[in-house]
Amino acid sequence: MPPGTPYNAFILPYNIRVDDFADSGNLEYAPALHLLTHTHTDHINGLSAKSFGYTVICSHDAKEMLLRHEVYAERALHEQELRSEKLRTFSHLKVDPFVTPDGGMYYNGSRDLLVSRICSFHVIHKFKYRSATTSAGNTDCGRAR
């Protein structure tokens, strides 16, 4: 969210942060869950940082848009064959497992931080989140006490 968003983009009284993925080191409490409502540039603040390592709940379309995003100048370099691979802005959020020639898969280093769910907003959903006080996940999104 844009700078100055009330409550630092948290949904009070919960540890749920919406559309703001910037450094949370100076916040009173750490986000237990991150939500992405849509992919406008003012709603993805901090998501392009390679150091961002939290799970983000978003729609399937938002996930696809982020994973396919390219800066225009980078795309032009690739099209002119001046860059060998496409540079995706948010590729660090999903790293596929390594596949060997014999079909074996190595998951070391692989991750998918974008969790896409089809959610009805009139239904209560439970999500695992990283607790601010322990490393264990929990389904209660309330503020850690």
N, C-alpha and C positions, 0 to 999 in steps of 0.2 A: 504494500500500500504506500501511498505517498508519504513523505516525511510529515510528522505531526499528526498521524492517525491516532485517534483516542485509544488509550490503554495499550499503546505499542502494538496494535493489531491483534490483541488477545480477545477472545470471547470470554468475558468474565461471567462467572467466577471460576472458569476452567483454565487449564494450561494449554488451551488450543489457540494456536497462532494462525491467522488467515492472511494469505497473500503478502507475506513479508518474510523473507528468508535471509535477511542481513544478519550480521554478527549479533548473537544474543548474549555475549559475554558481559555486557554492561546492564543487562536486565535484572530485575528483582528476582525472578524465577525463570528457569529454563523451560522452553516449550516442550510439552509432552507429546504433542501431535501438531503436524503442519497440514493445512488445507490450502489447496489452490482452486479458486473458483473459476478463473479463466486466464487466458494468456496475454492480456494486454500488458504492455511494457511496465506500467506502473504497478502491476500486481505480481511481477516475478523478480522484484528487487532482491538481489543476493543469491538467486538460484544459479547463476552462471559461475559463481565462485567454485573453483576446483576443490576447495576445502569444505564445501557444504556436504554433510554426510548423514542427514536425517531422512526418514521416510516421509514422503509427501502423498497425501490422499488427493486424487484428482479424477476427472472424467477420462474416459478412454480417448476422446478427441483431443483433450488438452495434452495428454501424454504423447500422442502421435505428433502433434504440432511441435512440441518441445524437442522431441528426438529427431525431427526432420529439419529443424531451424538452422539456417545458414545465414551468415552476414553476406550482404550482396557483394561486397568487394572480394570476399573469399570465394564465392561461387563463380564470379567472373574470372578469377585467376585459374580456377579448375577448368572452366569451359575453354579458356585460351591455352590449356595444357601447360600452364606455368606452375601448377600445383598438382601433384600426383594423386592426392586423396582429397575427398571432400572434408572440410573442417566443420563439424557440427558443434554449435555453441553449448549444447547441454548433453553431449555424448557421455560425459563423466557420470551422469545419473543412472545410466544403464550400461553395464559392461557384461557382455555375453561370456559364457564359459569357453575355454579354449578347447577346440575339437582337433584331435590328432588324426592323421591320415587313415588310421585303422578304425576310426569312429569313436574312440575313447574320449571322454569328456573330463576336463579338469576345471573344477569350480573355484580354485584358489584365486582370489581377486575379483571374481565375478560378483555382480550385484545389480539389483533393480530397485532404485529408491522411489520410483514413481509407481504407486499402487493405484491402478484404475479400477473403480467400482461403479456399477450402476446403482445409484442411490436415489430413493424416493425421499423427499425431504419431510414427508408426513409420517415416516416410519423411523423408529429408533434403531440405530445401527451401533454395533460394538466393534471397535478397532483396537488392535494391540498398539501400545505406545511405549516409548522409552521413559521410564519414571525418572523424575528429577533427583530422587534420593537413592534409588537402587538401580541396578542394571537389569533387573527382571522386568518383563512387560506386564501390563495390567490392562484390564478392559474398562476400568473406571477412569474417565477423563477428568476427574476432579483434581484440584490443586493438591500437590503433595503436602502433607502436614508434618 
